């Protein structure tokens, strides 16, 4: 009989957002007339940029002709998209990359979870807390986590707490770690690091042979000048960091699926025999075996987001979502709630009132206001006492949700 990977049995019963969906479905079955407004998951609501739609239609026409037909594409992505990414996302920041360092994928979630395939099981993993659940869960699946303890932490993972007490600025781990996950602008808190603060992490990683997994999926939402858009803005980062980016939240590709990962050629790790090995080639080998590449149609759509028209359309959508975030912060603070984020990211991180736990706040908001968010405890132990609201909704729903929440809290 086949044997399973027992690490999967260590995971909690369901993924955070699946658990929320179940609770909401149960409530709606019991209250069929309730109009529930969802401000929980980070799924977008605005249409794709028109430039992308036109480009994808053109790509479909290509596939309809023998002369322009495309079958299997490069596992790393088409060079037309790789070069466009470098020209628009990195060159303006003073960062030079080769196209072979950019790996196009079907969304950042895939690569942030799959990157562990090329890393040894006995690596010590560090995370900021709270954190995007995929970082933790994928390392549990990979056998690096140890066991889940009563305090909600995994025994073999090093946690760096982030809360209002330290202004959501993580401290360098006191224990030795080999891999460190950083996400900025942060999901779920919506907070950021300045260039000087990020430099502290890069310098630490270089001095201690630490590999940084840097998730910058929300960099397009940055509004403040001293917040870096890429970790490679920091000198030396190419020697210690992998960067993940996505078209999901910038161009609305959550249903189309496209993102990319940057693995610099000068980034090294250690083999079992002590030899230094370039991670770029190892990741390329993994992708060639396990990934067939994002579709030609999708990549033409992604390329079009960098056209002059595409840039304007993407910016308009981002401004719309950040308008929602501004409304949410103002309305919630007007009724005495303490909020964080919402300035450089499309998430508002709310301190739960009256000493309520995050799941208590979830249940009361669902039942009393018919509004759904995400309990902070679902992002890790330091998320307890907080609540995440997403700005990726329709303006009408955003306004209605804030009115409902205000009326509920005033009772």
PyMOL commands that set and color helices and strands:
alter all, ss='L'
color gray80, all
select helices_A, chain A and resi 7-10+16-30+50-63+79-93+99-101+108-118+133-141+164-166+195-208+219-221+231-233+237-239+248-251+253-255+279-290+296-304+308-334+358-369+376-379+381-383+395-410
alter helices_A, ss='H'
color red, helices_A
select strands_A, chain A and resi 37-38+102-105+125-129+157-161+179-183+211-215+241-246+259-263+268-270+276-278+339-341+347-351+371-372+374-375+386-390
alter strands_A, ss='S'
color yellow, strands_A
deselect
rebuild
show_as cartoon
